[in-house]
Amino acid sequence: MRPGPVCQGWEESWFDATRQHRVQVALIVTGVWETTDWVLDGYETPLAIDSPELDLLVRSQIIRAIDGLTAEGARVVITAVPNIGPGTSGQARADRGLPDDHNQRVAIYNQILREIAGSRDDVIVIDYGSYIDAFPPEQSVAWLPDGIHPTDEAARRIWSDYLGPTVHDTVAATWPQLSGF
């Protein structure tokens, strides 16, 4: 998988915004695409996240993002990734061509996030994945009709009911010296 045009140049825009707005806490939300197979330069076949080569690349990309944000003075909160829900079709994974081992890939990716955060004092992981994965089936379908993206109303509820308070409380407990938390 190669990044599309929207994803190119992310570093400059993230780091410029962090500097310009004097961001204290940056929230990184990644998703399912980080767990798919990638075709790397010099390789003929796609690599899975459990391959040493892709593991190294994923780690280096996450660390590069964190290093750039923290260099501008921010602390970083990363959300653990949820599994793909069934979606209204009941086949959201199959509809996207995701492999049967999707949940294992998500677990590997989330472990990478936790290992990186565990080695730093300027990064924490919020378990957004477990929150979303715990939705009962009918709520998952209603709130994430494509299995991934919440509706506008669901996004507001997820933020107000879970993500906003969890980020706030965790940041305040972890970095009490930050103002405004």
C-alpha positions, 0 to 999 in steps of 0.5 A: 500500500502506498500513501495517497496524495492527502497523506503526503506532506503530513509531517510538515503540516503537523509540525507547522500547526504544532509550532504555530498554535503552541500545542501542548497535547497532540492527539494521533488517531490512526486506523486500519490502513496501518495494519494492511499489507504494504509493498515496500521499495525493493520488494516484489510481494506485499509485507504484513505487519508481523514481518520484520521489515514492515514492523521496522518501517511502522515503528520508524514512522510512528517515532518520526511523528512523535519526535516531530510533535514533541520537538515543538513542545507537545506531548502526544496521546495516541489512540489504540486502533479498534477492529473493523466492525461488521458495518451495515452490510455485515461484511465490512472486512470482506468489502474492503478486502481485509484478510482473515487475520485482521484482529491479529494485525490490529493487536500487533499494531496496538502492541507496537504503539504501547511499546513505543509509548512505554519507552517514552515519558512524553507519549501515552496510549488511550485504549480507544480500540477496546472502547469501540470493540465493546459496542454491542452489535446493534450499536456498532452497526448504527454508530459505524455503518461502514465498520470503521467511521462513526456517523457525525452524531456517533463521533460527537457521542464518542468524544463527549462520552469517552475520548474527550474525558479520557484524554483530559483525565489521562493527560491531567494525571500523567502531565499535571504541569500542563496548563489547562488540564 
